[in-house]
């Protein structure tokens, strides 16, 4: 447990008040949900607010980082703690830079700058992989979750090796009071265990039936830290699987939290999970093998902080999706599911999730949206590394939309799937996609980040549900 902290200063309390006012103004002016601006304003006025936030979470802080799955894993960990009777302090909107974390403090703080019931609260924060190294010592997490490391937004992050090296240097100073929750199946993540004094819990999949028939094009970890090439007994996605170094002999470690008997369906998955010898069954109401990995990471992080396995299993079954990550809306007699795709590995997993357990002749209806904003990554060449060809030959309708709709349409065409229409405007594209499917069918929207925000807003309005900042739980 973290020691009690002193009362916030007058400057810090003023920063919180002004930050909250900025968020209210942003929402009233229709300039978004105010999920980052409050933290930006407050953080400029009181630069030590991030430390104040971490200190006030009496049960400590959990950080979640990685290329794919941060928002969902954070959402699942928060749901598990709620089921355990602990109210998390979290950033559910996915705003994961320093400003987003401080915004969570701004939202939860009382008038005197303190967080209600702070001694019993736990901080559960998604943190951007490129900024974690700068924030790690300031947050002093009790548990740090590392999900995976894939190529993503090269115009912003650079190659994955530079991100991994930053994490390795950061963890050299981590002590035994911190637990690292690492993906055993991703060699870039598993090898972070070397050179740290922190406690380590590994999670992974031990099911030969879940392996890919052949390797993907999106494989971003080819070489060991010794310079040798990785070899694989099984590949689950990208470069994630049962690996070993052909030179130094380093190999995939034993997973403390291990998934077996993985059964995937278009709507979810069922897995048996071994938690250090105790077996529980997890019903995960989200599709795709990547959702299994997110659930395993959430299980390991929660177990590390003393949550019983039975509570974890119950919470995961009831959690539902995070915003924009397999969220569902009912619109005009049709179900619409929103799927975020932002890099080759993530898109590959979404495409496999669409067909997992489905009859080959069952029609698929897609709205495929590609933007190139700063938050999406302005280099969209990554779409050519995704294996869209897995859908070729299946009965389907595809409407392409977004700022780079033409580029996406060309990629689908080259994959052997000719789009039915190219409609850049979000509202018009949604209308087009819905018209092309029968009542009672499901439309899957595969979208990059800013496109996802746009289409989710349109869907929420049509379905009569709240905006994402109104829906997010705290």
C-alpha positions in Angstrom: 0.0 0.0 0.0 1.2 3.5 -0.8 1.7 5.9 2.0 -0.7 8.8 2.6 0.2 12.0 0.8 0.1 15.6 1.9 -2.8 17.9 1.1 -2.5 19.4 -2.4 -1.1 22.9 -2.6 -3.1 26.0 -3.4 -1.5 26.1 -6.8 -2.4 22.5 -7.5 -6.0 23.0 -6.4 -6.3 26.0 -8.6 -4.8 23.9 -11.5 -7.5 21.3 -11.0 -10.3 23.8 -10.9 -9.1 25.4 -14.2 -8.5 22.1 -15.8 -12.0 21.0 -15.0 -13.4 24.2 -16.4 -11.5 23.7 -19.6 -13.0 20.2 -20.0 -16.5 21.5 -19.4 -16.0 24.3 -22.0 -14.7 21.8 -24.6 -17.8 19.6 -24.2 -20.2 22.5 -24.3 -18.6 23.9 -27.4 -18.7 20.6 -29.1 -14.9 20.3 -29.3 -14.7 16.7 -28.1 -15.0 15.0 -24.7 -12.5 17.0 -22.8 -10.5 13.8 -22.1 -7.0 15.5 -22.7 -7.5 19.3 -22.5 -8.2 19.3 -18.7 -4.9 17.5 -18.1 -3.0 19.7 -20.5 -4.2 22.9 -18.7 -3.8 21.6 -15.2 -0.4 20.0 -16.0 1.0 23.3 -17.3 -0.1 25.1 -14.2 1.1 22.5 -11.8 3.8 20.2 -13.3 3.9 17.7 -10.4 0.2 16.7 -10.7 1.1 13.3 -12.2 3.1 12.4 -9.1 0.2 13.7 -6.9 -2.2 11.4 -8.8 0.0 8.3 -8.3 0.6 9.1 -4.6 -3.1 9.4 -3.9 -4.0 5.9 -5.2 -3.6 4.1 -1.9 -3.5 0.6 -3.4 -0.9 1.6 -5.9 -0.8 2.1 -9.7 -1.1 -0.4 -12.5 0.3 0.8 -15.9 -0.6 -0.9 -19.2 1.4 -0.4 -22.3 2.1 -2.1 -25.7 1.2 -1.5 -29.3 -2.2 -3.2 -29.4 -4.7 -3.8 -26.7 -4.0 -1.1 -24.1 -7.5 0.4 -23.9 -9.2 -3.0 -23.7 -6.8 -4.5 -21.2 -7.1 -1.3 -19.0 -10.9 -1.6 -19.2 -10.8 -5.3 -18.2 -8.5 -4.7 -15.2 -10.7 -1.8 -14.0 -13.8 -4.1 -14.3 -12.0 -6.8 -12.3 -11.2 -4.4 -9.5 -14.8 -3.1 -9.4 -16.0 -6.7 -9.1 -13.4 -7.1 -6.2 -14.9 -4.1 -4.4 -12.1 -1.7 -5.3 -13.0 1.5 -7.2 -10.3 2.2 -9.8 -9.0 5.6 -10.8 -8.5 5.2 -14.5 -8.4 6.8 -18.0 -11.2 4.9 -19.8 -11.3 7.0 -22.9 -7.8 5.8 -24.0 -6.2 9.3 -23.6 -2.8 7.9 -22.7 -0.3 10.7 -22.7 0.6 12.5 -19.5 -2.2 15.0 -20.2 -4.7 12.1 -20.3 -3.6 10.7 -17.0 -3.7 14.1 -15.3 -7.2 14.6 -16.8 -8.3 11.5 -14.8 -7.1 13.2 -11.6 -8.9 16.4 -12.7 -12.1 14.4 -13.2 -12.0 12.6 -9.9 -10.6 15.2 -7.5 -12.7 16.8 -4.8 -12.8 20.6 -4.3 -9.8 20.4 -1.9 -7.8 18.5 -4.5 -8.0 15.1 -2.8 -9.5 11.9 -4.3 -12.4 10.5 -2.4 -11.6 7.2 -0.6 -8.1 7.5 -1.9 -6.6 4.9 0.5 -8.8 2.2 -1.0 -8.4 3.3 -4.7 -6.1 1.7 -7.3 -4.8 3.6 -10.3 -5.2 1.7 -13.6 -3.7 3.6 -16.4 -3.2 3.0 -20.1 0.2 4.6 -21.0 1.4 5.3 -24.5 4.4 3.1 -25.4 6.5 6.0 -26.6 6.1 8.0 -23.3 6.2 5.3 -20.7 10.0 5.5 -20.2 9.5 9.2 -19.2 6.6 8.6 -16.9 7.6 5.3 -15.3 9.5 6.7 -12.3 6.9 9.4 -11.7 4.1 6.8 -11.5 6.1 4.2 -9.6 3.7 1.4 -10.5 3.2 -1.6 -8.3 2.3 -3.6 -11.5 3.5 -2.8 -15.0 1.8 -4.7 -17.9 3.6 -5.0 -21.2 1.3 -6.5 -23.9 3.3 -6.7 -27.2 5.5 -4.6 -29.5 4.5 -4.3 -33.1 5.4 -1.9 -35.9 3.0 1.1 -35.5 3.0 4.7 -36.8 6.6 4.6 -38.0 6.4 8.4 -38.7 6.0 8.9 -34.9 7.6 5.9 -33.1 10.4 4.8 -35.4 11.3 1.1 -35.4 10.2 -1.2 -32.6 13.8 -1.7 -31.5 14.1 1.9 -30.3 10.9 1.6 -28.2 12.1 -1.7 -26.7 15.5 -0.3 -25.8 13.8 2.6 -24.0 11.8 0.1 -22.0 14.9 -1.9 -21.2 16.8 1.1 -19.8 13.7 2.1 -17.8 13.3 -1.3 -16.2 16.9 -1.5 -15.1 16.0 0.7 -12.2 12.8 -1.1 -11.3 13.0 -2.8 -7.9 11.3 -5.9 -6.3 8.4 -3.8 -5.1 7.3 -3.7 -8.8 5.8 -6.6 -10.6 6.2 -6.8 -14.4 3.4 -8.7 -16.2 5.0 -9.7 -19.5 3.8 -11.5 -22.6 5.9 -14.7 -22.8 4.9 -15.3 -26.4 6.4 -12.0 -27.7 10.2 -12.2 -27.6 10.5 -8.4 -27.5 8.5 -8.4 -24.3 9.6 -11.6 -22.7 13.3 -10.5 -22.9 12.5 -7.4 -20.8 12.8 -9.8 -17.8 16.6 -9.8 -18.2 18.5 -7.1 -16.3 15.7 -6.1 -13.9 15.3 -6.7 -10.1 11.5 -6.5 -10.4 9.2 -9.5 -9.8 8.1 -11.0 -13.1 4.8 -12.8 -14.0 4.5 -14.2 -17.6 1.3 -14.8 -19.5 0.9 -16.7 -22.8 -1.0 -19.3 -24.8 -0.1 -23.0 -24.7 -2.5 -24.5 -27.3 -1.2 -26.0 -30.5 -4.6 -25.7 -32.0 -4.5 -21.9 -31.9 -1.4 -21.6 -34.0 -1.4 -20.1 -37.5 -1.1 -22.4 -40.5 1.6 -20.1 -42.0 3.5 -17.1 -40.9 2.1 -13.6 -41.5 3.8 -10.8 -43.4 3.5 -8.7 -40.3 6.4 -10.1 -38.3 8.3 -7.4 -36.4 10.8 -9.3 -34.1 13.2 -11.4 -36.1 16.4 -11.1 -34.2 17.4 -11.8 -30.5 19.2 -9.3 -28.4 22.3 -11.5 -29.1 21.9 -11.0 -32.8 20.7 -14.5 -33.5 17.5 -15.2 -35.5 14.4 -16.3 -33.8 12.9 -19.7 -34.7 9.3 -20.8 -33.9 7.7 -24.0 -32.8 4.3 -22.2 -33.2 3.1 -18.8 -34.3 -0.1 -17.3 -32.9 0.0 -13.9 -34.6 2.7 -11.8 -36.2 5.9 -12.7 -34.3 4.1 -13.9 -31.2 4.3 -17.6 -30.4 6.5 -20.3 -29.0 10.0 -19.0 -29.9 13.6 -19.7 -29.3 16.9 -18.0 -30.3 18.8 -20.1 -32.8 22.1 -18.7 -31.6 22.2 -18.2 -27.8 19.4 -20.7 -26.9 17.2 -18.2 -25.1 13.6 -19.4 -25.4 10.0 -18.6 -24.6 9.7 -18.9 -20.8 7.0 -20.7 -18.9 3.8 -18.7 -18.6 2.5 -18.2 -15.0 -0.9 -17.5 -16.5 -1.4 -19.9 -19.4 -4.4 -20.3 -21.8 -5.3 -23.8 -23.1 -8.2 -25.2 -25.1 -8.9 -21.9 -26.8 -12.2 -21.8 -28.6 -12.9 -18.8 -30.8 -16.2 -17.7 -32.3 -17.3 -14.6 -34.2 -18.7 -13.1 -30.9 -16.3 -14.2 -28.3 -14.0 -16.9 -26.9 -13.8 -19.6 -24.3 -10.5 -20.7 -22.8 -9.2 -22.7 -19.9 -6.6 -20.7 -18.0 -4.0 -22.2 -15.7 -3.0 -19.7 -13.0 0.1 -21.3 -11.4 -1.6 -24.7 -11.3 -5.2 -23.6 -10.6 -7.4 -23.9 -13.7 -10.4 -21.6 -14.3 -12.6 -21.2 -17.4 -12.8 -17.7 -18.9 -15.8 -16.7 -21.1 -14.6 -13.6 -23.0 -17.4 -11.7 -24.8 -15.0 -10.3 -27.4 -13.8 -11.9 -30.6 -10.3 -12.7 -31.7 -7.2 -14.3 -30.3 -5.9 -10.8 -29.4 -8.8 -10.5 -27.0 -7.6 -13.7 -25.3 -4.2 -12.1 -24.8 -5.8 -9.0 -23.4 -7.8 -11.1 -20.9 -4.7 -13.1 -19.9 -2.8 -9.8 -19.2 -5.7 -8.5 -17.1 -5.9 -11.8 -15.3 -2.1 -11.8 -14.4 -2.2 -8.1 -13.3 -5.2 -8.5 -11.1 -3.9 -11.8 -9.6 -0.6 -10.1 -8.8 -2.6 -7.6 -6.6 -4.5 -10.3 -4.8 -7.7 -10.6 -6.7 -9.1 -14.2 -6.5 -9.3 -16.2 -9.8 -13.1 -16.7 -9.4 -13.6 -13.0 -9.2 -11.5 -12.5 -12.2 -13.4 -15.0 -14.3 -16.8 -13.5 -13.3 -15.7 -10.0 -14.0 -14.3 -10.8 -17.5 -17.5 -12.6 -18.5 -19.5 -9.4 -17.6 -17.1 -6.7 -18.6 -18.1 -6.1 -22.2 -16.0 -4.0 -24.6 -14.2 -0.7 -24.2 -15.3 2.1 -26.3 -14.6 1.6 -30.0 -13.2 -1.8 -29.4 -15.9 -4.3 -30.5 -18.7 -2.0 -29.2 -22.1 -2.8 -30.6 -24.9 -0.5 -31.7 -28.4 -1.3 -32.9 -29.2 0.9 -35.9 -32.1 0.5 -38.3 -32.8 -3.1 -37.4 -29.1 -4.0 -37.8 -26.3 -4.6 -35.4 -23.1 -2.5 -36.0 -19.9 -3.6 -34.4 -16.9 -1.1 -34.3 -13.4 -2.5 -34.6 -10.2 -0.5 -34.3 -7.4 -1.3 -36.7 -4.2 0.7 -36.7 -1.4 -1.5 -37.8 -0.8 -4.7 -39.8 -0.8 -7.1 -36.9 -4.0 -5.6 -35.5 -5.8 -5.6 -38.8 -4.8 -9.2 -39.4 -6.3 -10.3 -36.1 -9.5 -8.4 -36.8 -9.9 -10.1 -40.2 -9.3 -13.5 -38.6 -11.9 -12.7 -35.9 -14.5 -11.9 -38.6 -14.2 -15.5 -40.0 -13.4 -17.5 -36.8 -16.0 -20.2 -36.4 -18.2 -18.8 -39.3 -19.4 -20.9 -42.2 -17.5 -20.0 -45.4 -20.6 -19.0 -47.3 -21.9 -16.7 -44.5 -21.9 -13.1 -45.9 -19.7 -10.5 -44.3 -20.7 -6.8 -44.4 -17.9 -4.3 -43.9 -17.4 -0.6 -43.7 -13.6 -0.1 -44.1 -12.3 3.3 -43.0 -8.8 4.7 -43.4 -7.6 8.1 -42.1 -4.1 9.5 -42.0 -4.4 12.0 -39.2 -1.6 12.4 -36.6 -3.3 10.0 -34.2 -3.7 7.4 -37.0 -0.2 7.6 -38.4 0.3 9.6 -41.6 2.1 6.8 -43.4 -0.6 4.4 -44.5 1.6 2.1 -46.5 1.1 -0.4 -43.6 -2.1 -1.6 -45.2 0.0 -3.5 -47.8 1.6 -5.6 -45.0 -1.9 -6.7 -43.7 -3.2 -10.1 -45.1 -6.5 -8.8 -46.4 -6.3 -11.7 -48.9 -7.7 -14.1 -46.2 -11.2 -12.7 -47.1 -10.9 -13.3 -50.8 -13.6 -15.6 -52.2 -16.0 -15.0 -49.4 -19.4 -13.5 -50.0 -19.2 -9.9 -48.8 -19.9 -6.3 -49.3 -17.3 -3.6 -48.6 -17.8 0.1 -48.5 -14.5 2.1 -48.2 -14.5 5.5 -46.5 -12.3 8.0 -44.7 -9.7 10.5 -45.9 -7.8 7.8 -47.6 -10.8 5.8 -48.9 -9.3 5.5 -52.4 -6.1 4.0 -51.1 -8.0 1.5 -49.0 -10.2 0.6 -51.9 -7.2 -0.1 -54.1 -5.7 -2.4 -51.4 -9.0 -4.3 -51.1 -9.1 -4.7 -54.9 -5.5 -6.0 -55.0 -6.4 -8.5 -52.3 -9.2 -9.9 -54.5 -12.1 -8.1 -52.8 -13.7 -5.4 -54.9 -15.4 -2.7 -52.8 -19.0 -2.0 -53.6 -18.5 1.7 -53.1 -16.0 4.4 -52.2 -17.7 7.1 -50.0 -15.3 9.4 -48.1 -17.9 11.0 -46.0 -18.6 9.1 -42.7 -22.4 9.6 -42.6 -22.9 8.9 -46.3 -20.7 5.8 -46.1 -22.6 4.5 -43.1 -25.8 4.9 -45.0 -24.4 3.1 -48.0 -23.1 0.2 -46.0 -26.4 -0.3 -44.1 -28.3 -0.2 -47.4 -26.3 -3.1 -48.8 -27.2 -5.6 -46.0 -30.5 -7.2 -45.0 -32.3 -6.4 -41.8 -31.0 -8.5 -38.9 -27.5 -8.8 -40.3 -24.4 -7.4 -38.7 -22.2 -4.6 -40.1 -18.6 -4.6 -39.0 -16.8 -1.3 -39.1 -13.0 -1.6 -39.4 -11.5 1.8 -38.8 -8.3 3.6 -37.9 -8.4 5.7 -34.7 -9.8 9.1 -35.9 -12.2 7.3 -38.3 -13.4 5.2 -35.4 -14.1 8.3 -33.3 -16.1 9.8 -36.2 -18.2 6.7 -36.9 -18.8 6.0 -33.3 -20.2 9.4 -32.8 -22.5 8.9 -35.8 -23.6 5.5 -34.5 -24.2 6.7 -30.9 -26.4 9.5 -32.2 -28.4 7.1 -34.4 -28.7 4.5 -31.7 -29.6 7.1 -29.0 -26.7 6.3 -26.7 -24.2 8.6 -25.1 -20.9 9.9 -26.4 -17.8 8.0 -25.5 -16.9 10.3 -22.6 -20.4 10.0 -21.2 -20.3 6.2 -21.4 -16.9 5.7 -19.9 -16.9 4.2 -16.4 -14.9 5.6 -13.6 
